[in-house]
Amino acid sequence: MPSAARPDPPYLQIAAEIRGKIRDGELRPGERVPSIRQIAQRWGVAVATATRVVTTLQEEGLVEAKVGSGTVVSARPGRRRPAGPATGQVARRPKRQDDAAKCTLNRESMLRTAIAIADVEGLDAVSMRRVAAGLGVGPMSLYRHVSNKDELVMQMADVVFGEPELPVPGPAGWRDKLELISREQWALCWRHPWLPRAVSFTRPLFVPNMLAHTEWTLRALDGLGLSRAARMQEALTLHSLVVTLGLSMADEVEAEQETGTTLARWYAQQRARTDELFAGGRFPLLAELHEDTVPDLDGLFEYSLARHLDGFAILVGERVPAPQDANSA
């Protein structure tokens, strides 16, 4: 008596459901498909399983990553890669193609592919399988360069921290130096929204380019009469200011991709609720400000940086410059 067929694993079941919506026209070309986080929440599966769902659909040519939009239905969905033989074995590529794949699979191409995936789809979308699919090689090929995803992310962060060229010796004065490196790191967070999630202050990344940022910051504090401990505390505090705001920025980028709603539009949609809350007079100061207050993350970063450096100036016994107007800080 033949045994009952085993059900497909969860990731294939979910992929089939989304595939059906695409084939039936319920999800049209250019429209967003559920993100990895949404799949995990809606179907109650692990992030790794949700990642395999998206990877499967991408390998079939049904969806694609689009900068600023997340994962969307491909313009010409259904153009699948050539399937293997009916036996389920993977068709062997011609030797020349195998050789070409091996030549292109080096550490740099692997990391650039992983960074490109993270920039568009977030850090959760990065997996050995997903990066390998982007390179057109088997996942095991990546293990010649990294031992696991944690090491992959560590090396990705190292590449990103190496993007800015930190000037030597840099501008005159400690304040201009600290402003420079903080703004360079803030720009990195904008270009790579996943970066703040890859940084830890309790278990830091001991990678050359990130260490170079810390070394540069410590050198900027030379001659101020601070102890070594105080200099390190300042370097970490300054970096944490950037990373903390970077996390909020990353959340906003992800929210816009998943909902298609900008922050300004979201606040406009909340207008009726906020008007009702403030109409009773319980929050008079907030009522005066909420009319035209939409969080400006760049402005908040500049204000936070300026006020922190004002406080640091007092610590080292220097005169604090006159504060700028809040609208121009």
Summary of the structure (lengths in Angstrom):
residues: 329
radius of gyration: 24.6
end to end distance: 77.4
largest distance: 88.9
contacts: 874
relative contact order: 0.07
helix: 61%
strand: 3%
